Amino acid sequence: MPNQQLIYLDNNATTRVDDRVLNTMLPYFTDFYANSTGTHLAGLTVKEAVENAAWQTADLINAHADEIIFTSGATEAINLAIKGLADQNRKHIVTIQTEHKAVLETCRFMESNGFQVTYLPTDFDGLLNLQLLEEIITDKTLVFIGMFSNNETGVIQNISEISRILKSKNVLFLCDATQAVGKILIDVKKLEIDLLTLSAHKFYGPKGIGALYISAKAKVKLKPQILGGGQQRKLRSGTLNVPGIIGLGKASEIAVNELEKDQNRISLLRDKLEKGLLQFEGSFINGNVENRIYNTCNICFPYVNSEQLILALGNISVSNGASCSAVTSEPSHVLKAMGLSDEEALSSVRFSLGRFTTSEEIDIAVERVLSLARQFATKALRH
């Protein structure tokens, strides 16, 4: 097994850093290592590079550089956005049961601090019932929190219609776009999104850096969660992760230029993968197949324990849940919320392709997954 080449089909968990991103970052570890707050030439040089990265990141979602706050990743950005609203008068939050744990756990924290949180179900295909959303909003509702694209199924919510409903009721929209940014075109102005979170390592940038977009138009007032030297307009104190920020900026620039190219190539590979894997008798795709991101497929293989399959695949990396808990004996909360049984959820596997996935890797993966899945299913049925 050690001699076999890694076939990585878990790009929703994290992605390989693009060589162009890495090469852009390296000088900021060795040559340009001053803090971005310094008033000397070295510091001003770094400050200019950080400001340029802010523009690159903002350009990816059609925002302004002043609307970007750098964080350690999407989880911190989500925490800042949700907890930062704690001083508001309205105390009702609405979210979806299929959200990432970063949202769900932060919402539970808010419940312990006097907020009421409504966790809306989805239909079996993973899409939110918009009529239900409209009906649940009251004059006490402060914010709706919803994913752009689900991390486990790839299902894309009807963001424009959700935004229309929220704007008509004067409710803020926090969009966790971690799985969508850098993969598909997002325009926060056109979609009227008030707050948006992203993370560089989901689109070929480094780990440990992300951002929170805060709409200037919405005039959202957030309470900082990290206090200190008052960096980033006092919203997120602490010495900036300059190499990470430079990496996020470069990854954003590449994504802007290569979105269409990546989408066209990867979607063909995903379709090829699905066609092959659906040869397994009784298998089916979890989630809406029309409204989902092009790199993701989540497939249920009846009578196959996904954890055993993942371990048996060895050099082929796939997952059976969220990226932060890839191998677990617990059924996915996302699939359960969509109406799957424990058995179906525990028999489901997520495949997520990326920029470096090849057609040859798909051929090998299909053959190996089908072979092992059939062996496991035959053994299970015998018992």
C-alpha positions in Angstrom: 0.0 0.0 0.0 2.8 2.6 0.8 4.0 2.3 -2.8 0.6 3.1 -4.3 0.0 6.6 -5.4 -2.4 8.7 -3.4 -5.7 9.3 -5.1 -7.3 12.2 -3.3 -11.1 12.5 -3.6 -11.7 14.5 -0.4 -11.3 18.0 -1.7 -14.2 19.3 0.4 -12.2 18.5 3.5 -9.1 20.4 2.2 -7.2 20.9 -1.0 -3.6 20.7 -2.0 -2.0 24.2 -2.0 -1.5 25.3 -5.6 2.2 25.7 -6.4 1.6 29.2 -7.6 0.1 30.0 -4.2 3.0 28.5 -2.3 5.6 30.3 -4.4 3.8 33.6 -3.8 3.8 33.0 0.0 7.4 31.8 0.5 9.1 35.3 0.4 6.8 36.4 3.3 8.4 33.8 5.5 12.0 34.8 4.7 12.4 38.2 3.0 9.3 40.2 3.9 8.8 39.0 7.4 8.0 42.4 9.1 4.6 43.0 10.8 2.1 44.7 8.6 1.6 47.4 11.3 5.2 48.6 11.2 5.8 52.3 10.1 9.2 51.6 8.7 9.9 50.7 5.1 9.8 46.9 5.8 6.5 47.1 7.5 5.0 49.4 4.9 6.0 47.0 2.2 4.2 44.2 3.9 1.2 46.4 4.7 0.9 47.1 0.9 1.0 43.4 0.1 -1.7 42.6 2.7 -3.9 45.4 1.3 -3.5 43.9 -2.2 -4.5 40.5 -0.9 -7.6 42.0 0.7 -8.5 43.4 -2.8 -7.8 40.0 -4.4 -10.1 38.3 -1.8 -12.8 40.9 -2.1 -12.7 40.7 -5.9 -13.5 37.0 -5.7 -17.0 37.8 -4.3 -17.4 41.3 -5.8 -16.9 43.0 -2.5 -14.7 46.0 -1.4 -11.4 45.4 0.4 -12.7 47.3 3.5 -15.4 44.8 3.8 -13.0 41.9 4.4 -11.8 40.8 7.9 -9.1 38.1 7.9 -9.6 35.3 10.3 -7.9 31.9 11.1 -10.6 30.2 8.9 -14.3 29.9 8.3 -15.0 28.5 11.8 -13.6 31.7 13.4 -15.4 33.8 10.9 -18.7 32.1 11.7 -18.1 32.6 15.4 -17.3 36.3 15.0 -20.4 36.8 12.8 -22.8 35.0 15.1 -21.5 35.9 18.5 -20.7 39.4 17.3 -24.5 40.0 17.0 -25.1 39.2 20.6 -25.8 42.9 21.6 -28.6 43.3 19.2 -32.2 43.8 20.4 -33.8 41.1 18.4 -33.0 37.7 19.9 -34.3 35.1 17.3 -31.9 33.2 14.9 -33.0 31.0 12.1 -30.8 28.3 10.5 -31.0 24.9 8.8 -30.5 21.5 10.4 -28.0 20.5 7.7 -25.5 23.3 8.5 -21.9 22.7 9.4 -21.2 22.0 13.1 -19.4 25.4 13.3 -22.8 27.1 12.8 -24.9 24.6 14.8 -22.6 24.6 17.8 -22.3 28.4 17.8 -26.1 28.7 17.6 -26.4 26.4 20.6 -24.0 28.7 22.4 -26.3 31.6 21.6 -29.3 29.7 23.0 -27.4 29.4 26.3 -27.1 33.2 26.2 -30.7 34.1 25.8 -31.3 33.7 22.1 -34.1 31.6 20.5 -32.9 29.5 17.6 -35.1 27.8 15.0 -33.5 24.9 13.2 -35.4 24.4 9.9 -35.5 20.9 8.3 -34.9 20.4 4.6 -36.8 18.3 2.1 -35.4 14.9 1.2 -33.3 16.4 -1.5 -31.5 18.8 0.9 -33.2 21.9 -0.2 -34.8 24.3 2.2 -38.6 24.8 2.0 -38.8 28.6 1.3 -42.4 28.8 2.4 -41.4 27.4 5.8 -38.6 30.0 6.0 -41.0 32.8 5.3 -43.5 31.6 7.8 -41.0 31.2 10.7 -39.6 34.7 10.5 -41.1 37.1 13.1 -40.4 40.7 14.1 -37.9 39.3 16.6 -35.8 37.5 14.0 -32.3 39.0 13.7 -30.4 36.8 11.3 -30.8 33.8 9.0 -27.8 31.5 8.7 -27.6 29.3 5.6 -25.0 27.5 3.6 -24.4 28.3 0.0 -23.3 24.8 -0.9 -23.5 21.9 1.6 -20.2 20.4 2.5 -21.5 16.8 2.5 -23.9 16.7 -0.4 -22.9 19.7 -2.5 -26.5 20.8 -2.6 -26.8 24.5 -3.5 -29.6 26.4 -1.8 -31.7 29.0 -3.7 -29.6 31.9 -2.4 -31.2 34.6 -4.4 -34.8 33.7 -3.3 -33.7 33.3 0.3 -32.1 36.7 0.2 -35.3 38.2 -1.3 -37.4 36.8 1.5 -35.0 38.1 4.2 -34.7 41.6 2.7 -38.5 41.9 2.6 -38.6 41.1 6.3 -35.5 43.2 7.3 -33.6 40.1 8.4 -29.8 39.8 8.1 -28.3 37.1 5.9 -25.2 35.2 7.1 -24.1 32.9 4.3 -21.5 30.2 5.0 -20.0 30.0 1.6 -17.0 27.9 2.6 -17.7 25.2 0.1 -18.7 27.5 -2.7 -16.1 30.4 -2.7 -13.4 29.8 -5.3 -15.4 27.2 -7.1 -18.4 29.0 -8.4 -19.2 32.7 -9.2 -20.5 34.5 -6.1 -21.6 38.2 -6.2 -22.4 39.4 -2.7 -23.8 42.7 -4.0 -26.2 41.1 -6.5 -27.3 38.4 -4.0 -27.5 41.0 -1.2 -25.6 38.9 1.3 -24.9 40.8 4.5 -22.2 38.5 6.0 -20.2 35.7 4.3 -17.6 33.3 5.5 -14.8 31.6 3.5 -11.6 29.6 4.1 -8.5 29.5 1.8 -7.8 25.8 2.2 -11.0 24.9 0.5 -9.8 26.3 -2.8 -6.0 25.6 -3.0 -4.8 28.1 -0.5 -3.1 27.4 2.9 -4.8 26.2 6.1 -5.2 28.6 9.0 -6.5 31.6 7.0 -10.0 32.7 6.1 -12.2 35.8 6.0 -15.5 37.3 7.0 -17.2 39.6 4.6 -19.2 42.3 6.3 -21.4 44.4 4.0 -20.8 48.1 4.3 -24.3 48.7 3.0 -26.0 46.6 5.7 -24.1 48.6 8.4 -23.8 45.5 10.6 -22.3 46.3 14.0 -20.3 43.3 15.3 -18.8 42.9 18.8 -15.2 41.7 18.5 -14.5 38.3 20.0 -10.7 38.7 20.2 -9.4 41.8 22.0 -5.9 43.2 21.9 -4.0 45.7 19.7 -7.1 46.7 17.7 -6.0 45.4 14.3 -8.5 45.1 11.5 -10.6 48.0 12.6 -10.8 46.6 16.1 -12.9 43.7 14.9 -10.2 41.0 15.1 -7.1 41.9 17.1 -3.8 40.0 16.8 -0.8 40.0 14.6 -1.8 39.2 11.0 -0.9 35.9 9.5 0.8 37.6 6.6 2.0 34.6 4.6 -1.5 33.1 4.9 -3.2 36.3 3.8 -0.9 36.5 0.8 -1.8 32.9 0.0 -5.5 33.6 0.3 -5.1 36.5 -2.0 -3.2 34.5 -4.6 -5.7 31.6 -4.4 -8.5 34.1 -4.9 -6.8 35.7 -7.9 -6.3 32.3 -9.5 -9.9 31.3 -8.8 -11.2 34.4 -10.5 -9.2 33.6 -13.6 -9.9 29.9 -13.7 -13.4 29.3 -12.4 -14.9 28.4 -15.7 -11.9 26.2 -16.7 -12.0 24.3 -13.4 -15.8 23.9 -13.5 -15.8 22.5 -17.1 -13.1 19.9 -16.4 -14.1 18.8 -12.9 -17.8 18.5 -13.7 -17.0 16.0 -16.5 -14.9 14.0 -14.1 -17.6 14.0 -11.4 -20.1 12.8 -14.0 -17.8 10.0 -15.1 -17.2 9.0 -11.5 -21.0 8.9 -10.7 -21.8 6.9 -13.8 -19.3 4.3 -12.8 -20.3 4.1 -9.1 -24.0 3.9 -9.8 -23.4 0.5 -11.4 -23.5 -0.7 -7.8 -27.0 -2.3 -7.4 -29.4 -0.2 -5.4 -27.0 2.8 -5.1 -28.4 6.3 -5.2 -27.2 9.9 -4.9 -28.0 11.8 -1.8 -29.3 15.3 -2.4 -30.7 17.3 -5.3 -28.8 16.4 -8.5 -29.8 19.5 -10.4 -28.9 22.1 -7.7 -25.4 21.1 -6.4 -21.8 22.1 -6.8 -20.0 20.4 -9.7 -17.2 18.7 -7.7 -19.3 16.7 -5.2 -21.2 13.5 -5.1 -22.5 11.7 -2.1 -23.6 8.1 -2.8 -25.3 5.5 -0.7 -24.1 1.9 -1.2 -26.8 -0.3 0.5 -25.4 -3.0 2.9 -21.9 -1.4 2.8 -20.4 0.1 6.0 -18.8 3.3 4.7 -16.2 3.4 7.5 -15.0 -0.1 6.6 -15.0 0.8 2.9 -12.9 4.0 3.5 -10.3 2.1 5.5 -10.1 -0.7 2.9 -9.6 1.8 0.1 -6.3 2.8 1.6 -4.6 5.1 -0.8 -7.9 6.4 -2.2 -9.1 9.2 0.1 -12.9 9.7 0.5 -15.1 10.5 3.5 -18.4 9.7 5.1 -19.2 12.9 6.8 -18.0 16.4 7.5 -14.3 17.2 6.9 -13.7 17.7 10.6 -15.0 14.2 11.4 -14.2 12.1 8.3 -14.2 8.7 9.9 -16.9 8.2 12.5 -19.3 5.6 13.6 -22.1 8.2 14.0 -24.4 8.7 11.1 -24.1 12.1 9.3 -26.4 14.7 10.9 -26.8 16.2 7.4 -28.1 12.9 5.8 -30.2 12.2 8.9 -31.8 15.7 8.6 -32.6 14.9 5.0 -34.6 11.9 6.1 -32.2 9.0 5.5 -32.2 6.1 8.0 -29.2 5.4 10.2 -28.3 2.5 7.9 -28.5 4.6 4.7 -26.5 7.4 6.3 -23.8 4.9 7.5 -23.6 3.4 4.0 -23.0 6.7 2.3 -19.7 8.0 1.0 -18.8 11.5 -0.1 -16.5 12.0 -3.1 -15.2 15.5 -3.8 -12.9 16.2 -6.7 -10.5 19.1 -7.3 -8.2 20.9 -9.6 -5.6 18.1 -9.5 -7.9 15.2 -10.0 -7.2 13.2 -13.2 -9.3 11.0 -15.4 -7.0 8.1 -14.7 -7.6 8.4 -11.0 -11.3 8.3 -11.6 -10.9 5.0 -13.5 -8.9 3.5 -10.7 -11.3 4.7 -8.0 -14.4 3.4 -9.7 -12.9 0.0 -10.2 -11.6 -0.2 -6.6 -14.8 1.2 -4.9 -17.1 -1.1 -6.9 -15.0 -4.2 -6.2 -14.7 -3.5 -2.4 -18.3 -2.4 -2.0 -19.6 -5.5 -3.7 -17.4 -7.7 -1.5 -18.7 -5.9 1.7 -22.4 -6.1 0.5 -22.1 -9.8 -0.3 -20.6 -10.5 3.1 -23.3 -8.4 4.9 -26.2 -10.1 3.0 -24.8 -13.6 3.9 -25.1 -12.7 7.6 
